[in-house]
Amino acid sequence: MSTSHIDSHGPVATRDLDAADRDLAEYGVCVVLDALEADFLDEVRTALYRAAESDDRRGRRLEYAYGRDDHINQRVWNLPSRDPVFCDLAEHPLALRFVEASLGWPALLSSMSANITAAQGASMQLHADQGYIPGPWTRPHGINIAWCVDHFTRTNGATVYIPSSHLKNRNQRRDDEIGELAPVEAPAGSMIAMDGRLWHTNGVNTDGVRRAGIFTWYTLPIYMPQENWFLSASPSIRQFGSETLQTLLGFRPQVLGRINGQDRLEKTPGTE
């Protein structure tokens, strides 16, 4: 499979959300510039690299079975439990705008992790994020909102993809002609939205400059999340998380997963 890059007609980084919607529909991906304010971006970057360095120092660095990380790319898992700033990011109004437009509401936050590429980091297998969902697909069952903590460039491991592959409404097949992949280049602070059906992967980092991205994968509420929040989420999220955040994590079910018919644990009327 070729993983070289091409310059192809594709989404243009924009501040115009209507234009971003059109790019997402046509190409399966869009880029929104200046999605994060500078101070907030600095807070996110500081918290992420602090968590990554803590994992390294304590021997808690875990590779992704499907990531081909080769001890070079670094994953940081379960971000909402690592720092409250990631909870803010999970329910960022811009992200939820695209989630609701693509999936409706309620939706689930299936996972939230970071991928930090480094010198000569490997590329993952080409995949669609909703590839584990049985077909036939007639719509996106999920949307991946990526936050550019650092600049995404063609030489530092920016996401690469097959333009408009989401319109095939299926997983990649062995006999598919893949050809070359187009990079999604975007400055730090940008937001990238990817249709759950889009065939994509991370590029190979050839310039040796670390590139951190945070990937928040939202799905329809009928699917078990990739991260088991009931076991791994910090108790503080249950105590302090907003109604929106707790809905995203499945703690405020509106259809499935209810508790004695209710959407939360409550006292029975008339009891102490």
WOCOR-V710094 format. One record per backbone hydrogen bond with DSSP energy under -0.5 kcal/mol. CO is the residue of the C=O (numbers start at 1). NH is the residue of the N-H. Records with the same first field share a line. If there is no record, write none. Layout:
CO->NH  NH
This chain:
4->181
6->8  183
14->33
15->17
16->20
17->21
18->22
19->23
20->24
21->25
22->26
23->27  28  29
24->28
27->164
28->195
30->193
31->14  33
32->35  191
37->41
38->42
39->43
40->44
41->45
42->46
43->47
44->48
45->49
46->50
47->51
48->52
49->53
50->54
51->55
52->56
53->57
54->58
55->60  61
56->59
64->67  68  69
66->125
69->72  73
74->116
76->114
78->81
79->82  83
83->86  87
84->87  88
85->89
86->90
87->91
89->92
92->96
93->97
94->98
95->99
96->100
97->101
98->102
99->103  104
100->104
106->221
108->110  219
110->227
111->217
112->79
113->215
114->76
115->117  213
116->74
117->211
118->121
121->205
127->200
128->131
130->133
141->220
142->196
143->145  218
144->146  194
145->216
146->148  192
147->149  214
148->189
151->153
152->186
153->156  158
155->206  207
157->203
158->203
159->184
160->201
161->163  182
162->165
164->167
165->168
166->169
169->137
173->176
176->178
181->6
182->161
183->185
186->152
187->190
189->35  36
190->148
191->32
192->146
193->30
194->144
195->198
196->130
198->129  200
199->162
200->127
201->160
204->157  206
205->120
208->210
211->117
212->149  150
213->115
214->147  216
215->113  217
216->145  218
217->110  111
218->143
219->108
220->223
226->228
227->229
228->231  232
229->233
234->237  238
235->239
236->240
237->241
242->246
243->247
244->248
245->249
246->251  252
247->250
248->109
256->255
258->260
259->262
262->259
264->266
268->271
